Amino acid sequence: MENPDLGFVSKFDDAGTVLARERMVRTQISERGIKDPNLLSAFLKVPRHIFLPEQTREYSYEDKAVPIGEEQTISQPYIVAYIANQLQVRSGDTILEIGTGSGYLAAILDLLGAKLLSLEIVPELYERSLGVLESWSPGFTKRNKILLGDALLLTKTKGKFSKFVSSACFPKIPGPGSLVFESLPEEGIAVLPVEWKEEVQLLLTLKKRQNRFEETNRLPVKFVPLLGRTDLV
């Protein structure tokens, strides 16, 4: 990583977390091919460790998914960076996120200038992520909305968002009539894991074109399953 942004030390940091985060960005993200300077800067600035519970915080900057309680995980840093990179976030983008989880991806997207509606179905994770996001960036919930509930029960979302992302695995690719598909305009981007076949998941990047999704990229992954009304996908 060339010319890293060194203005990333926060009130949540000590010497150990600063070094660990710089190393994470350099070895796990930049050296794996993600070079967008705005994206790298965002990952340097967000103190990943505060988004994990105390009992797993020591693993914050390791190259692996880490449990965050309630049978959920925070994805490994590279996967979060890959998702953000695939979304091609631009300032002013409106993004619908299913699965706030730890709140870490929401924080990254906020720094990139997106406006979020993020939904979390697990009450304990919702309360924790809401508190952490507001503590990390006072005013976060004025710029964005974090809601508790089943995203698949949302209505009247047609064309409302420019991008969609999910941190939970869908049972199939959403099609016309689904929340995801109808939420996006023509050329809108969706990044979500999908059950491809037994015990195989793929993280797909989809672009909406002429009333269908075109697949533009895929990556083998392992995500927690989508909760709620999956019959509505």
C-alpha positions, 0 to 999 in steps of 0.5 A: 500500500503506497502513501497510506493515510496516517490520520486515522488514530481515533479516541478508541485506539492505542499503539497496538490497534493502530499498528494492527489496523495498518497491517490489516489494510496493507496485507489483507486488503491492499496486497490482495488487489484492492487499491481504491484510495478512498476505500483503503482510507475508510478501512484505516479510519474505522476502529474495527475492534470496537465493533466486536464484543469484548470476549472476541475483540482480540481477534479484531484484526485477524484474517478470519470471520469472528463470532459477535454473538447471537450465532452471527459473525463479522466477516473477515476484513478482506470480504468486507473490503471486497463487498464495498469495492464491488458496490462501487460506492460514490458519495450520495449513493443510497444503499439498502443493507440487510443485516446490520450485524456488528455495524462495521460495514455500515461504518465503512459505507458511511465514511464513503459518503453513502446514505444507508437504510440498514435493517437488523432482525436480531434485537440484541445485535440491533441495540449493540450496533446502534450504540457502537455506531453512534459512539464512533460517529455522533450523528450517524443516525441523523445521516442514516437509518438503522431499523429493527425488523425483517427487511423482506416485509418492507413495502413501497421501496421501488426505485428507492435505492441505488445499491443493495447489500446483504450480510446474510445468505439468500436461498436464491437470486432475487428476481422481479417482484422481490424487495431487492429487485424492485428497490433498485433502478436500472443499472443498480448494483446488488452484492449478496451471498446466495446458496448455489448448491448444497454447502456452497455459497457464492458472493454475487455482484449483480447489475439490474438491466432490462428487467433482470439481474446480470451477474458481473462477479462471483466469489466463494464464501460462507455467510450466515443464512438469511432470517425472516420471511425467506419465502418472499425472496 
